Amino acid sequence: MNQTRTETIDQLIDAGRHVVERGLVQASGGNLSARVPGTNRFVVTGTGTWLDRLTADDFTEMTLGGERVGGAERPSVEWKLHQRTYDVRPDITAIVHLHPQHVLLVDLLGAPIRFTTLDHQFYLGSNGWVPFIPSGSAELADAAAEAARDHNAVVLANHGCSALGDSVPMALRRALNLEEAAAMTYRLLVVGNTTSDFPPQWRGRILDV
């Protein structure tokens, strides 16, 4: 079924409310985007918006070339991150960019996130990583896009993460699984466990089951 622009924005609004309720972003942090069905454009949350208070007027519509063509006057400062990720991943139609606590805690500890459950492996299995680069910069956008070539989630050091999907619900699902995987990793580290992980012989074979 073909999805409309209005339906896409409604899904982003619902996702914004959900991630705030789950504590994955605070105040006006984070940003969301999705391709506009049937066009070469995407919508992204405007600068300073609170993700649990979004309306249709809070989205800026832009071309994949980076030109604003409608909607909110000022797009999120991270619009380049979304734009350049779409450029390298034509299969992706939505991006959820958040600041989840456990993802950042595990990264600050210098540990990899362990994808220990079936869901973690099925929806993600791995994540890309980018060192700290100032928010909103072209350098960050390029680095995040490069990491997204091989991963559906990218951790941005001292900043947050981006989760990608072929739909808004899938991008959200991946964001939730990334934070859950990080929370489980953190708890394992707290009790001194540095080895427990998903059975290696099953990694990459989940889709065959």
Beta strands, then each sheet from edge to edge (+ up, - down):
strand 1: 31-35
strand 2: 41-45
strand 3: 59-63
strand 4: 68-71
strand 5: 94-98
strand 6: 128-130
strand 7: 153-156
strand 8: 160-165
sheet 1: 4+ 3- 2+ 1- 5+ 8- 7+ 6+
end
